[in-house]
Structures are given as C-alpha cells and as structure tokens.
C-alpha cells in the first residue's frame, strides 16, 4: 500500500478535507451517477460517534427518498469499495439517520499531520490567505508626556497581537505609533521640563519623571488661575510643615468669594499635597518646578506661546519639545521592551503641519459641500468653529441610520476654531488619509470611549473621497477595572505598567523559588531571572488578551498568576511538561535504556490508538489555522459597523488545548515512556507518541509566539 503524499499547502486542515472530499466524491458518484453536488463534509461535533459527517436530508427530500434507508445502503456500498482501496484516508463509513458518518484512517492521518507540523515548525498554522494586502495598525499612541498605565497596556497588547495574527494569515502589516506632540498639556510639560532638566537629572525613570512634571504643572496652572499666591506657596513648601500647609489652604480658600472657586482651590491644594508628599523624589520635583514657575506670571499663556512656536517650526521650540517628547518615548519604549513590543514607525502630529499636509488638505476640505466655515458670530450671535455637516451627508448618501447604522441627528465634526486654527480632530483626519494612501486597510486600536470620534473621522474620509469608505476602521476595546485603587492623570496617579510588572514579577519570583526549592533544583540567578521575567510578562499579556475586546477586564493579580487556572503560567507550565517528557526520552536513549527513535518517515503511526490523542489531533492541531483565520481574516462590514477581530481566540485555543493535553499522558492517561518495571509505556508506540508530543509542543509554542510569550524549557 503506497502512503498518501505529504501535504503540499500551508493549510493542512483544508487540504485534508479536500482529499477526503475527493475520495468520497469519486466513490459516491459510482453509486449515484446523477448526483449534481455532494453535501459538504464537516467535522463531527462528537468524535466518539464519527470523525466527519455528511448530511443527506436535503438531497433525500428533493428526491423523495427515506434518508435513513438511503444512508444505510450508501454506507454498505462505500464500505465494500473502501475494502478494496486500502491507501485512502477514509477508513469506513456508517449511515445514521440522515447522516453519513465518516471514519478516517487514523495512522495515515497522524502520519501526514505530524510530518507537516514538524516540517513547517514555527510557520505551522500560518497561511497566505491574504497575501499582497497591506495593513497599517496604529496602536499604543499614548500621550508623550507620561508613562504607560494599565489602560494603555491593553491597547498595546491588542494592537501588537493583532499585527502578529494578521501577518500569520498573509497580510503585510506595519505597526504605527501616532505621537500627539501638540496641545496644551504637551506645552505645559515641555515648559517645566526645559526649566528643570539642566538643574536636576531625573530622579526616577524618565517617563515617570516627565509624567510627574505634567501633574505638577497642571496643578500649578490651575492654582494660578484661581489667584493662589505662589510666593506664599513656596514659603510653605520650604517649611515642610503640616500646620503651615493647613493654614495656607485655609487662607487661600478664604481669599476667594464664590463657593465654586472655594471648592476648586481646596481640590487643587489637596492635589498639590498628594503629589508633594508622595515620595522624596516627588517632593524635590515639586520644589524645582515651583521655583521656576513662580517667575512666570501666566503659565498657560507661556505654554501656549511655546506651543505656537513649535507649530511654526522655530528651532529653539523644536529643541525644547523634541527633547521632552523623545526622552518620554525612550522611557515608554523601555516599558514596551519588557513585553517584546516594537513599532515599525513613529508618526509625529507636528510634522503634518510642517510638511504642508494640513494646508493642502484644508484647501480640499473647504471645497466640500458639507463643510461649514467658521465664524465669529453664528445665528445665535456667538463664535463657532468650522465643521462637517454629517447629518446632511449621511442623508444625501443614503447611509443606514438607526440600530445598525448612524444616529439620525448626527453631531458635527468640528475641525477649525473660530480663528481658523486647526483642531486635533482635523489633524486626525489628515493623518488617517496619509495612512490610507500607504495601505489597503487601516486599523486604529482605541478605547470604546472614542467610538464616536473615530466614527466621525471615518465619515470625514468618506465625505472627502468616497473611495475611502471602509478603508479605515477602529478596533474598540473596553476599560481595565482595577480591584484596588484609582487612576488620576491630574494627580499623576496611575496603575503604571512598570509598577504592575514589578508586582507580578514579585509574586512569580516567590512562587517559582518555592517550586524549585521543593524539587531541590538550584538555578543560576540569570536563568532564574529570565524564567520569572517571561512568566510575569506572559501573565500580563495573557490577562489583557484573554477576554474579547468588548469585555471589561477586572484585573486581579492572584488570578493572573495562578498556575492551575487559565493563565499564561498554566499554559507555559504544560508546555514545559512536554519539553520535560521529550528530554527524558532523549536521556533514556543516552543512558541506553531505550533505543534511539527511527526517522519520522519509518515510524508506525498506526500504533497510536488512544481516543484522547485522536481528539487532540482533530480538535486542536488541525484546528489551529482555522482559529487564526477566525481571529484575523474577518469580514469587513459596511460602516458604521465594525469588524470583529478575535484577539482572545488564541488564548481560548491554548487554554482548551492544554486542558485536553493534561489528561493525555501521565499515570491516568497514556504512558509514553517505559515504567521502571517495564509493564507500561515504551515499545514501538513510544516513538510515534514522542513525535506527536513534539508536534503538540510546536503548536503550543506557535500560539505562545503569537501572544508574544516566549516558550520556556523549564518551570
């Protein structure tokens, strides 16, 4: 009997089904020569009853036949023919009601699939379904005057993972970071940073230091707006006395007349105390910034002038802004490196103006029939910025409204201020066009709070050029809810990505030291640190990707680091169990306890007769590329509907696979290696199962790599 030829394509599940379909079609047409089209061959939902199945009810109904009688007679004919064709993938069939149940030749299926997995290695599961299509995924894009917090990190993980998923199904993907280096808060931070930088080196990680600058500047600018005396505040800061601070607060509150102002003064002095008393480093930063800002009569105006100088490309302003922004991005990149994330390109908002894109686009935009110019006196006699009239545009285009369409009275998209200066929304549209000129599809990863804003940008693109409809979508995700604590940008209080990693790492270090101590195993510090780092970083990645984008995450460190529950540690541990098993086999070969394995071409896979391993092959190994397609090669709906990318699917797949795998080998499953008494395991079947374990590990490792989690050799 000549064996089946090796699989020739990347998608072995599709090729397997194609071969089975071809085999059945040839035999069935011998019995049913007038059959126009065969029912689809589908994977059985219950592998205890069949491997594959075909539903004949529609055919029998059309031809007025009893389906149970038809499938029974067809099965009898096919089994007679199959007995004379031993080289086929189809082993036997059975008629059950309207179904023709199909059973595969297990040994041949194992052989083909295992050989394909081992041959493709890291590329197994990857397919070229979308070859030639260019995609830009914009993600992270955090403000360049603060460190990354837990919310930013969900954005990072979704974007970076989706990029890997889309590459795995054939797309050519670039990851972009949009640097929002314009705006009031950036100007405030740059003003402080340039005053302080030469006097004091950062006392903490540079992006944390810059984020502290912003929190201090925001507080001081608001206190200045409320007429709080900075000279007296500086005296209080120098005294560092609780009674003096309380007396200062009482006097500042009493100095304003209305209740609203009194409340604001009390609030911002409370924020000042929160920052000032948080740590010695924060205390030093506050004193430094205050000593500089006391010299500036109007902080907001000074920051605004600095912003304007930057937009005008004045060299000194560029030097100030770029120093602060680049330093902050370096700190952010250090955080991203913890998780193995890198962008292909950083796009600066300021450069849209410098290169002339804003002016060119504005000229085109003003010619749109849906553009309403700015005015200092509208119908109500008040200033109004320029905007797009989307209600009219949606109506004229006949776009759907209501539940699955746009809202009926659609809010306008303001793009210019009354003085004609551009708003960030205008620059978002310009940037979106720029990306769309370089790709077939643009995806923005963004929090669900920005759904309407992103929808407006996409509508503006369509209003300017109808060919842009459906060119850009956003991938919306929900918030991360913390089990303890609250975040506040004004107070400079975040659950920082760096701090959270440190907490996770500390928990993992404690657990892993206990594990290695119990095993009596001593690891070098470098290896131990590498292992605990990968587990901690992997735990974060898995936690932020294991839920659908639309689901709010309740972040719980205890659950995230659980070695027995669905988590990265759980999956990594089961991966290392496979590694341990394979290494034990090689150790027994070296010790002369078992003979070396023959080449995979000579192994008898017919000896693999366990139902669990058959289920692992059909439900998981063969299903891997299908999961990637379902996750990343999704339909692009008519806007405003959004594509539903399954960034949680690989997590689900790996969790289910390792749970099924954990019952496969060991005392209660299949004994692969020989027991000391020689009663169980070993024999010729051992070799086929060792190759199968290598294939299982390859699938798990490929899934982990898509999650940006590095597989480990031991845990």
TAVENJO-V750393 format. One record per helix or strand of 2 or more residues. SS is the DSSP state (a for helix, b for strand). FROM is the first residue (numbers start at 1). TO is the last residue. If there is no record, write none. Layout:
((SS/FROM/TO) (SS/FROM/TO))
This chain:
((a/12/31) (b/41/43) (b/52/55) (a/57/62) (a/67/82) (b/90/96) (b/99/104) (a/106/123) (b/134/138) (a/150/168) (b/172/179) (a/184/196) (a/206/225) (a/230/239) (a/242/254) (a/259/276) (a/280/293) (a/299/311) (a/315/338) (b/345/348) (a/349/354) (a/357/365) (b/371/372) (b/387/388) (a/390/397) (b/413/414) (a/424/436) (b/441/447) (a/448/464) (a/466/468) (b/472/477) (b/480/482) (a/497/519) (a/525/545) (b/553/555) (a/557/560) (a/568/590) (a/600/602) (a/605/607) (a/611/621) (a/624/632) (a/649/662) (a/684/706))
